[in-house]
Amino acid sequence: MTKAQEVVIALINSEVTQNTPQIPTNINWEEVLGVATSQGVFGLCADALQRLPREQRPGKSLLMKWIGQVGFMENCYQKHEELIKKLARFYADNGIRLMILKGYGLSHLWPNPKHRPVGDIDTYNFGSHVLADRIMHEKLGIPIENNHHKHSVFSICGVTVENHYSFLNVHGHRSTAEIEDILEEAVAGECVKDKELQNVYYPSMRFNSLYLLRHSAEHFASVQINLRQVLDWGFFVRANDMDWDWLFCQLGNVGMKQYLAILNAICVKHLGFDATLFPVMEVDDNLVERSFNDILIPEFQKETHKNALAEIAYRFKRWNANRWKHDIVYKESMWQSLCTQTWSHILKPSL
């Protein structure tokens, strides 16, 4: 772990525990800002800076730069909130319910919701996906893209919206289709209505516990995740009365209990969450450390290639290098997964 990463981890711990950060001396704050930004936690870390003695804080010019970034983040958050209200009203006028997945809903669990980064808006229309997209195009003239797995895509007010007809890419792994069935049953059973925003719903605790784990696990196994995604899980657990027995049962069926144990261990050992929030689980400490280090600095670095053959070769190398992560997440063999994913890519190359 670099010194800059060490500082970011200390600042995260400070926000999680609400204690004064314990940081080393002789800090390169530019590097710290870079790490915090790449890990999706620069807003959270900015809040923790306020607990430092003035002499330990970054210099004025960098501090102003950091504050400027946070201000931009807050503006983006407000823009997302206004857009969600607009979408909710539009759908309500047409008899369609709107559920928000991940992002905005999870931000409410953070110490400062506006300091969780926002990106695309993930939505779900309770089975009315086709109607919702059709009226969006007919009444507002917004083009709809349908060449993606699990959701359509459109842009409104400069923000990308991914409108889901399935929660996961069921073509990627066979076990994912099993989880999709569980999620569809869970979302049909119960959901949470926003107390202030009309016609805005969020998934239930059971749904989110499985969905958040699988979503981050798939990114972890195929490419990488960042600390923001781990914090989403930690803050989610802290905010809910978890049904661990139900979750253990589901994860046991799809071979994902080891991933849960590792994520929980990272939350407790490295990010400052109270161990009593999490169940006691057997976990390989070496895998915990390897996974945590891979989050900070991925063992296999991301690359892009204009040449198609070079891109295929790179993806195969990445697939092979990530075999250890695949075994943590999936019950299928690597070769089963490769065959399934190859066919999935043939069906929709934009995956």
N, C-alpha and C positions, 0 to 999 in steps of 0.2 A: 504494500500500500504506500503510495506517495504521500508526502506531507500535505499536499493540497487535498487529497482524498481523505486523509485523516482529519483535517479541519472540517470538511463537509460533513463527515460522520459525526463529529462532535457537535456541530450546529444542529443537525437533525435530532440528536439525542436531547439537546437542550429544548427543542420545541416539543418533543414527545413527553419529556419529563417535567417541562416548565422550570428547569434549573439553569443556573449560570453555566455557559459552555466552558469546558476545560480544554484549552487549545495550546499548542506548542508556540515557541517564539520564532522570530525570523521567518515570517510567513510571506510568501509571494501571493498576494491577494488576487492578482490577475489570473493566476492559475486556479485559485479557489473558485473564482467566479466562473471560469471555463468548465470546471468539473461540475459545479452546481447546476449550470445551464444544461450541460449534456445529460445530466441525470434527472432533469425535470424538477429540481427542488430549489431553484434560486429564490423563489418567493418565500418559501419556508425558511431558508437560511437567512434571508434579509430580516425576517422577524426575530430570529435568534441573535443577530448582531446587536440588537438593542439591549440585550442583557450583558454584553461585554462592557468592561470599563472603557471609557473614551480613548484611553491611550492604547488599547489593544485593537481598536477598530481599524478598518482600512483608511487610507488617506482620503482627503476630501474629494479629489477628482474621481477616484474610483468609486467612492461611496455615492457620489452624485450619479455616476453611470449606472450603478446598481439600482438606485432609487428610480432612475428613469426607466429601466427595464421592468421593474415592478409596476410602475405606473402604466406602462403599455399593457402589461399582463392584466391589470385591473380593468382597463378599457375593453380589452378583448372579452373578458369575463362578462362585463355588463352587456356587450353586444350580443353575446351568446344568450344571455338571459332574456333580452328583449326579443330575440329571434324565436326562442322557445315559446314565449308568450304569443307571438304572432302566428306561429305554426299551430299552436293549441287552439287559438280562436278560429283559424281557418278550418281546421279539421272538425271542430265542434259545430260550426255552421253547416257542415256537410255530414253530420251524424257519425263521425269517426273519432275514436279515442286515441290518445297519444301517450305512449310510454317512452321515457328517456332511459337509455341503457348507459351504464358506466359514467364517464365524465362528469357532467353537471350534477347528477344525483350524488355521486361519491364526494364531490367537493364539499358538500354539507357536513361531512364527517371530519374534515380537516380543521385544525385550530383556526385558520382563517380561510374560508372557502374561496375567496377571490385570489388566493395565492397558490392555488393548485392550477397548473397550466391547463388550458382548454385547446382542443384541436377540432376535429370533425365532431358533428353531433350525430349520435347513433339513436335512431328512433325505431319504434315498433307500433303497428296499428291493429294488434289483436285480430289478425286474420284478414284485415281489410286492405292489405298491402297494394293489390292491383287497383282497387277503386281509388285509394289515396293517391297513387301515382298518376292515375288517369285524370282525376279532377285537378291535380296540381298542374298538369300540362295543359288541360283544356281551359281552365279558368284563369291561370296566371301566366300561361305561355312559357313555362319553364321546361327545358329539355330534360328528359330522364334517360340515364344510361342504365342498360340492363345486361352488361357484359361481365358482371362480377358474380362471384359466388356469394351466396347468403344475403345479399342486399342489392337494391338499386342505388343509384347515386345521382344527386342533383345539387346545384349550387344556388343559394338564395342569399341576397345581401352580402355577397362575397364570402360566405361560409359554406363549406361542403357538408351535406347531410347524407348519411348512409341509412337508408330506410330498409330495415331488415324484414325478410320473409322467413328466414331461419336465423337462429342465434349464433350458430357455429357453422363452419364449412364442413358439412357432412360428407363431402367427397374426399376430404384429406386423409382421414383415418377411419377405419371401421368402428372403433370404439367411440368416435365422436358422434356417430349416428345414435348410439345408445344414450349418450349424454343428452343429445338433442331431444329425444323422446321424454327424458326425465324433466328437462327444462320446460317443454311445452305443457306437460302435465302440471308443473309447479306454477307457471304463469297463468294457467287457466283457473287454478285453484284460488289464488289470492294475489293481490297487489296492493301497493300503498299509494293513496291519493295525496298529492301535494296540498298542504294546508292553505297556501296562498294563491298558487297559480291554477286557474280554472282549466279543467280538462287535461291536466298533466298527472301522469301516474309513474310510479317506480316499481321495480320488481320486489318481490318478497325477500325476506332474509334467507330462506332456504334456496330460492332461485339464485340470488347473488352469490351465496357462499360457493355454490358449484360453478356458476358461470365465470366469476372472477378468477377462480383457480384455473379452470380449463383455458380461459382466454390467455392469461399470462403464461401458463405452462406451454401452450403451443408456440408462443413467441420465444420463450426461453429455449425450447428444444430445437427450433428451426433457425433462429438468428440470435436474438438477445432480448433481455428486458432491462429496465433501468430502476433506480431506487424509487422513483415516483410510483411505479406499479407495485413495488413491495410495500410502500407506505399505504397505498390504497387498501391493501389487504390488512395491514396492521390496524389502521384506523377503523376499518369495517368491523373487525373482530372486537375492538374496544367499544364500539358503539352499539353492539347487538348482544342479545342473549342467545348465543349460538346453540344450534341443535347439532352437537358434535356426533351423536349416535347416528343420526340420519346421514350426515355428511360422510362419516366413516364407511357406512354401508355402501353409499354410491361410489365413493372413491375406490373401495375394495373391489367392486365389480369391474372397474375399468383400469385398475392397476396404477392409481395415482396417489396412494397414501404416502409414498416416499417423498413426492414433491411437496405435499402438505407439510410433512415433518421438517423438511429443509427450509421452506419458507417461514414457518413458525420459528425455527431456531435462529434464522437471520434476524427476524424482528426482535427477538429477546436478546440475543448475544451481541448484536451490532447496532441496533437502532433504538434501544432503550425502552422497549415495551415491557410491561409487567409480565413475568413468567406465569403468574396465576391466571392470566387471561386465556392461556392456551392449554390444551390437554397434554398430559405426559405421553410422549411417543418415543419409541426407539429410533435413533437416527445416527448415521455415520458422520462423525465430526469432520472427517476428511472431505466428504462430499459437500458438507455445509460450507467449509472454507473454499473449496474449489468453485462452488456455485457463486458464493459471494464475490470472490475475485473475478469470476467471469462477468458478473454484473458491472463491476468497476472497470475492468479492462478485458473485453471479450478475447478469448483465446484465439478465435478465428475472426479477423477483422473484415468488416464489410467492404465490398468492392463493387463497382459497376463497369460493364464492358459494352462497347458499341458493337463489337464483333460477336455474333450469335454463338459461334463455337467456343469462343473464350468464355462467354457467360455460362454456357452449359458445363464446361470443364470446371469453372469456379464453383458453381452450385453443387456439383458432385463432390468436390473437395470439401466444401462446407458441410454437406450432408455427412460425409465420412468422419470429419473432425468432430461433429456434434453427436456422434453415436452414444457417448456416455450420458448426454442429456436426454436423448431419446429414451434410453432405458429407464430413466427416472420418471418419465411422463407417460409412456405408452405401454400397453400390454402386448401390442403387435410386435413382430420382429421388424428389424430395419428393412429387410427385403420386401416384406408385405407392405410396409408403409411406402417404400419407393415405388412399387408397382401401382398402388392406389393413387399416389400423388402424381405420377406421370400421366395416368389416365385423366385425372382431374385437370391437369394443365392442358391436356389436349382438348378437353371439353370447353374450357374457358382460359385461354392463355393469359388473361389479365390478372390472374390470381397472384 
